[in-house]
Amino acid sequence: MANLTPHSIRRNMGFLFLEVFLIVLGVLLGMAVNEWRINRSNEALAERSLEQIKAEIIYNQEQIERIVEYHSSLSDSMMSLANKVFMGETNIAYEDLRGAMPQGFGVPLLQSSAWDLAHQTGATSYMDYRPARSLSLYYNFQSFVKGKLERISDNLYSAPSMDPATVKGLTVSLALLANDLVIQEREMLEFSDSLLIKLNDVKAAE
């Protein structure tokens, strides 16, 4: 058995400390690399989600651009009918409402699946705060506009079964809703334009 001297004990302790240090350093480096990979994966997920959301906003923008002028002409026609109601005309019927919409009402197919998926996958948690907040405001506004579209459509489908007095009241209500809708559709187009610029700026700054 080798004799243990103070010098050999110190040397063995030094080797032991070095070995422990290297093990701890290896573990820390492994954790750092793993965290970097996770962060990079999360950033890539956020980038892919933003690209899908941008494509969705462009699609929604095209849907509104396709229909907004038609809705504007419908709004004018319905306002004309509403003015007849205000002037005391009593012969307003469902056929008059239908006549104001020669091609039906026309509902744009606004999508939100890319934004919903970004929430489900947690991608929104890894986006910068300002674009994420702007996107949230945009989709909330879009949901509000979709709700108005659905209200107008539902009322139009129920109108044939209404009595003439109710149809007159509905005419006024729909005229006001249609007027508001056109204003909000145009605001959505402006919102989407500015939002796409912001998202492109975020991409360029990366």
C-alpha positions as CSV (number, residue, x, y, z in Angstrom):
1,M,0.0,0.0,0.0
2,A,1.4,3.4,-1.1
3,N,2.2,5.8,1.7
4,L,0.0,8.8,1.7
5,T,1.9,12.0,2.1
6,P,0.5,15.5,2.4
7,H,1.8,16.2,-1.1
8,S,0.1,13.2,-2.6
9,I,-3.1,14.0,-0.8
10,R,-3.1,17.5,-2.1
11,R,-2.4,16.2,-5.6
12,N,-5.2,13.6,-5.5
13,M,-7.6,16.3,-4.2
14,G,-6.6,18.5,-7.0
15,F,-7.3,15.8,-9.6
16,L,-10.6,15.2,-7.9
17,F,-11.6,18.8,-7.9
18,L,-10.6,19.1,-11.6
19,E,-12.6,16.0,-12.5
20,V,-15.7,17.4,-10.7
21,F,-15.2,20.8,-12.3
22,L,-15.1,19.2,-15.8
23,I,-18.2,17.1,-15.1
24,V,-20.1,20.2,-13.9
25,L,-18.8,22.2,-16.8
26,G,-19.9,19.5,-19.3
27,V,-23.4,19.4,-17.7
28,L,-23.7,23.2,-17.8
29,L,-22.6,23.3,-21.4
30,G,-25.0,20.6,-22.3
31,M,-27.8,22.5,-20.7
32,A,-26.8,25.7,-22.5
33,V,-26.7,24.0,-25.9
34,N,-30.1,22.3,-25.2
35,E,-31.6,25.6,-24.2
36,W,-30.2,27.3,-27.3
37,R,-31.7,24.6,-29.5
38,I,-35.1,25.0,-27.7
39,N,-35.0,28.8,-28.1
40,R,-34.0,28.5,-31.8
41,S,-36.8,26.0,-32.3
42,N,-39.3,28.4,-30.7
43,E,-38.1,31.3,-32.7
44,A,-38.4,29.2,-35.9
45,L,-42.0,28.3,-34.9
46,A,-42.8,32.0,-34.4
47,E,-41.3,32.9,-37.7
48,R,-43.3,30.2,-39.6
49,S,-46.5,31.3,-37.8
50,L,-45.9,34.9,-38.7
51,E,-45.5,34.0,-42.4
52,Q,-48.7,32.0,-42.3
53,I,-50.6,34.8,-40.5
54,K,-49.3,37.3,-43.1
55,A,-50.6,35.1,-45.9
56,E,-53.9,34.9,-44.1
57,I,-54.2,38.6,-43.7
58,I,-53.5,39.1,-47.4
59,Y,-56.2,36.6,-48.2
60,N,-58.7,38.3,-45.9
61,Q,-57.7,41.7,-47.4
62,E,-58.5,40.4,-50.9
63,Q,-61.9,39.0,-49.7
64,I,-62.9,42.4,-48.4
65,E,-61.6,44.3,-51.4
66,R,-63.7,42.0,-53.6
67,I,-66.9,42.8,-51.8
68,V,-66.7,46.2,-50.1
69,E,-67.8,48.3,-53.1
70,Y,-70.8,45.9,-53.6
71,H,-71.7,46.3,-50.0
72,S,-71.4,50.1,-50.4
73,S,-74.0,50.0,-53.2
74,L,-76.2,47.8,-51.1
75,S,-75.9,50.2,-48.3
76,D,-77.0,53.1,-50.5
77,S,-80.0,51.1,-51.8
78,M,-81.0,50.1,-48.3
79,M,-80.7,53.6,-47.0
80,S,-83.0,54.7,-49.9
81,L,-85.6,52.1,-48.6
82,A,-85.1,53.3,-45.0
83,N,-85.7,56.9,-46.1
84,K,-89.0,55.8,-47.6
85,V,-89.9,54.2,-44.2
86,F,-89.1,57.5,-42.5
87,M,-91.2,59.4,-45.0
88,G,-94.2,57.2,-44.0
89,E,-94.5,54.8,-46.9
90,T,-96.4,51.7,-45.9
91,N,-95.8,49.4,-48.8
92,I,-92.2,48.3,-47.9
93,A,-92.1,44.5,-48.3
94,Y,-89.4,41.8,-48.2
95,E,-89.3,41.9,-52.0
96,D,-88.0,45.4,-51.8
97,L,-85.2,44.2,-49.6
98,R,-84.3,41.5,-52.0
99,G,-84.5,44.0,-54.9
100,A,-81.9,46.1,-53.2
101,M,-79.5,43.0,-53.3
102,P,-79.6,41.8,-56.9
103,Q,-76.6,39.4,-56.2
104,G,-77.5,38.5,-52.7
105,F,-75.8,40.0,-49.7
106,G,-72.3,38.6,-50.3
107,V,-70.3,37.5,-47.3
108,P,-66.5,37.5,-47.4
109,L,-64.9,34.3,-46.2
110,L,-62.6,35.8,-43.5
111,Q,-60.1,33.3,-42.1
112,S,-58.4,33.1,-38.7
113,S,-57.0,29.6,-38.7
114,A,-53.3,30.7,-38.9
115,W,-53.8,32.9,-35.8
116,D,-55.7,30.2,-34.0
117,L,-53.0,27.7,-34.7
118,A,-50.3,30.1,-33.5
119,H,-52.2,30.2,-30.2
120,Q,-52.6,26.5,-30.0
121,T,-48.9,25.8,-30.6
122,G,-47.8,28.5,-28.3
123,A,-46.1,30.4,-31.1
124,T,-47.5,33.7,-30.0
125,S,-45.5,33.5,-26.8
126,Y,-42.3,33.7,-28.8
127,M,-43.3,36.7,-30.9
128,D,-42.3,40.3,-30.1
129,Y,-44.8,42.0,-28.0
130,R,-45.8,44.9,-30.4
131,P,-46.6,42.8,-33.5
132,A,-48.3,40.2,-31.4
133,R,-50.5,42.9,-29.8
134,S,-51.3,44.4,-33.2
135,L,-52.3,41.0,-34.5
136,S,-54.5,40.4,-31.5
137,L,-56.3,43.8,-32.2
138,Y,-56.6,43.0,-35.9
139,Y,-58.3,39.6,-35.3
140,N,-60.5,41.0,-32.6
141,F,-61.7,43.7,-35.0
142,Q,-62.1,41.0,-37.7
143,S,-64.3,39.0,-35.3
144,F,-66.4,42.1,-34.7
145,V,-66.9,42.6,-38.4
146,K,-67.7,38.9,-38.9
147,G,-70.3,39.2,-36.2
148,K,-72.0,42.1,-38.0
149,L,-72.0,40.2,-41.3
150,E,-73.7,37.3,-39.6
151,R,-76.3,39.5,-38.0
152,I,-77.2,41.1,-41.3
153,S,-77.3,37.6,-43.0
154,D,-79.4,36.1,-40.3
155,N,-81.9,39.0,-40.4
156,L,-82.2,38.7,-44.2
157,Y,-82.9,35.0,-44.0
158,S,-85.6,35.5,-41.3
159,A,-87.3,38.4,-43.1
160,P,-89.6,36.4,-45.4
161,S,-91.6,35.1,-42.4
162,M,-92.1,38.6,-40.9
163,D,-95.2,40.8,-41.1
164,P,-94.9,44.1,-43.1
165,A,-94.5,46.3,-40.0
166,T,-91.6,44.2,-38.8
167,V,-90.0,44.3,-42.3
168,K,-90.1,48.1,-42.2
169,G,-88.3,48.1,-38.9
170,L,-85.9,45.6,-40.2
171,T,-85.2,47.7,-43.3
172,V,-84.1,50.6,-41.1
173,S,-82.0,48.4,-38.9
174,L,-80.3,46.7,-41.8
175,A,-79.6,50.0,-43.6
176,L,-77.8,51.3,-40.5
177,L,-75.9,48.0,-40.0
178,A,-74.9,48.0,-43.7
179,N,-73.6,51.5,-43.5
180,D,-71.5,50.7,-40.4
181,L,-70.3,47.5,-42.0
182,V,-68.9,49.4,-45.1
183,I,-67.1,51.9,-42.8
184,Q,-65.6,49.0,-40.8
185,E,-64.6,47.0,-43.8
186,R,-62.7,50.0,-45.2
187,E,-61.1,50.5,-41.7
188,M,-60.1,46.8,-41.8
189,L,-58.4,47.3,-45.2
190,E,-56.4,50.3,-43.8
191,F,-55.6,48.3,-40.6
192,S,-54.3,45.3,-42.6
193,D,-52.2,47.5,-44.8
194,S,-50.4,49.1,-41.9
195,L,-50.1,45.7,-40.1
196,L,-48.5,44.1,-43.1
197,I,-45.9,46.9,-43.2
198,K,-45.2,46.4,-39.5
199,L,-44.7,42.6,-39.9
200,N,-42.4,43.2,-42.9
201,D,-40.4,45.6,-40.8
202,V,-40.1,43.0,-38.1
203,K,-38.8,40.5,-40.6
204,A,-36.3,43.0,-42.1
205,A,-34.9,43.9,-38.7
206,E,-34.1,40.2,-37.8
